Amino acid sequence: MLLVSTARYAELDVGASIDAVAAVAPKTSRRTAALNTHVHALQLLRALLLDPGVRRAGDRGRAEGSPAAFLKERAVASKLGDWVVRGLNAAIRSRGTHPTFYIDTVVPMLRNVAFKGREADMLDLMAALEDAATFLKPAQCVTELLGRIERKSKVASDLEAYEARTLWPRTRAALDGVLADRALDFGSTPFVVAFAFSLFYCLWIETKATVLKGVVCGDAE
């Protein structure tokens, strides 16, 4: 199903949506941390889209515009969010384990909700997000976070501490740079911001697994 709207570009404030998502992402991710799979990243995305604060965000700094227009866009965003959540519910119930399960699930949603089929624009966003996520690559984490690994038993706790104290602030800063001036389709802002956060979290899940495996095998990269 391709969702369309009468207006093309979003007016909801991206920064306000980033603030709202950043405020709830850490505690939301901890609720199902034991899963540590792509399903967990989808659950995080669903929870963010259902969060009342995320749904209300977006009209900060837009006093010069029409309140009615912002309310209309927020209503459209809510409907789009509901549509995405229904798709996520089906994917989460399937408990997919394929390595590309997360991407295979969310990219069609991103294409329909945020870009209305504009493949080039979507790929440009994905490339920008990949560039901004360099700090989540295993080698970078080993260098910046672990340094000289003297006690393998401490690696897991170091990774959890990094997630709690550093992951989300760095993710927020990276997404500020990627999304701040990007034209988004009408009503898509909350989904795009929530998607970007969940994508970074999905990458982090994969990085944790890679780092832990490398340390256990003695060849962390």
N, C-alpha and C positions, 0 to 999 in steps of 0.2 A: 504494500500500500504506500503510495507516495502522498505525503501530506503537503498541502499547499496553503498559502495565505494571500491576502490581498496586498500586503506590503512586502517589499523585498528585504530591506535591511533592518537589523535590530537597532532599537534605541535604548534598550535597557543597559544600565551601566555595568560593564564587564568587571570593573574593580570591585563593585559592591557584591557581585556574584562570587568573585574569588574570595572576598572577605568572609562571606557566609559559608562557603564550602570549607575554607581553611579552618573555620571555627569548630566545625563538627567532624571533619574527616578523621582526626587522630582517635577520638573516643569511639567513633563508629567502626573504624577498622579493628579496634581491639575486641569488639564484641564477638567476632567470629575468627579471631586470629589463629585458632587451632586448625582451621581448614587449610590455610596456606596453599591454596590452589587458584587457578583461574576463576573457579566458581566463587571464591572469596572476593576477587576483584569485581566480579559482576554483582555480588551482594552489596559491596560497598557502593557501587554506582547506583543501585536501586535505592539503598538507604538515603543517599544524598539527594536523589530526586524526590523522595517522599518527605524530606525534612521540611517542616514549616518555614524555618528561617531561610532556607535556600529558595523556597517558592516565593517568599515575599521580597527577596532581594532584587535590586536592579534599577530602581528609579532614583537612587541617590545622585545628586549633582545635576538633575535634569529639570530644575524648577522653571527654566525658561521654556520648556516644552509644554505640550498639552497633557494635563493629568489624565484626561479620558483616553488619550492614545497610549499612555503607559499602562493604564488599567486594562486596556484591550490587549496589549501585547502580553501582559502578565497572564491574562486569561488564556491566550493562545499557548503560551509557554506551559501552563498547567495542563492543557489538553495534550500537548506534545509529550510532556513528561509522563502522563498516564499511559499514552500509547507505547512509549519506550518501556515503561515498567511492565506492561503486559508481556511484551516480547522477552524481557529479562526473566520474568517469572517462568516462562516456558523453557528458556535456556538453562536456568538454575535447576529446575526439576530434572532436566536430562543428565545433570552431573557429568558433562562432557570432560574428557581427559586428554583430548588431542592437543598437541603443543600449540596449535594456532586457534584453540577454542575461543579464547577471549576476543581476538581480532576478528575471527569469523562471525562472532555474534554482534559486535558493536559497530563494525565498519558499515554494514548495510543501513543501520539506524542513523549513523552519522551522515551518510550520503543522502538519505531521505529527509532528515530533520533539519540539518544545518546547511546543506549545499544543494538541495533539490536536484540531485543528479549531476552537479558540476564536478566531474571527476578531477580535473586539474586543480581546482581550488582545494578540494579535499586532500589530495596528495601533497600539495604545498604545505598545508597545515600539519599533516603527519610527518613530513620531513623536518619541519621546524621543531616539532615536539621531540623527534628523535635527536636532533642536534642539541636541544636544551637538556636532554636527559643523560648527557655524557657522564655526569657525576654518579649515575647509578650503575655504570658498567662494573663488572667484577674487579677488573684490574685497578680501576680508580678507587673502589672501596677498599681494596687491600692496601693500596698505597696511602690513602688519606686516613682511613679509619684504623686499620689494624697495625700498619707499620711492621715492626719486627714481631712476629708471632712467637711468643715464648711459651704460652700455655694454651694448648688446644681447648681445654675445658672452659676457657674464658671467652672464646670466640663467639659463642651463641649469645652470651650476655652482652658482649660488646655490640653485636648487631642489633639486639633489642634496644639497647640504650641509644644507639644511633637513630633508630626508627623513632623513638619517643622524643628525642631532643633536637634532631637535625634534619631528618628526612622531610618533614612537612614544611618547616620554614624554607628550606632550599627548594622544595617543589613549588611553593607559593611564589618565591622570587623568580624562578624560571618561567612559570606560567604568566606572571605579570609581563615579562618581556615578550612572550610569544603571542599573547592574546590581546594586549592593550590596544593596539591600533588595527586589529584585523576586522574586516567587515563580515558580520555574521547575519544569517537570515533571520527574518522576523520571528520572534518567539523562541529562538534556539539557544540563547545565551546560557540559561541555567544548565541545559543538557551539555553543551560544549565544555563548559567549565568543569562540571561534574565528571564528564568523560575524561578530560585531561588529567584530573587528579587520580581517577581510578586507573588510567593507563600507566601513570608513573608508579602507582602502587603495584600494579601487575608486574612491571619491570623490576621493582624492588623485590617482590616475591621470588622471581626467577634468579635475581642476583644473590639473595640470601642462600638459596639452594646451591648455587654454583660455588659460592665462597665456602660454605660449610663442607661441601663435597671435596673441594680442593684442599682444604685444611686437613680433613680426615685422611685423604690420600697422600698428603705431603707435597702437593703441587699446586697450591693456590696461585691463580694468575691475576 
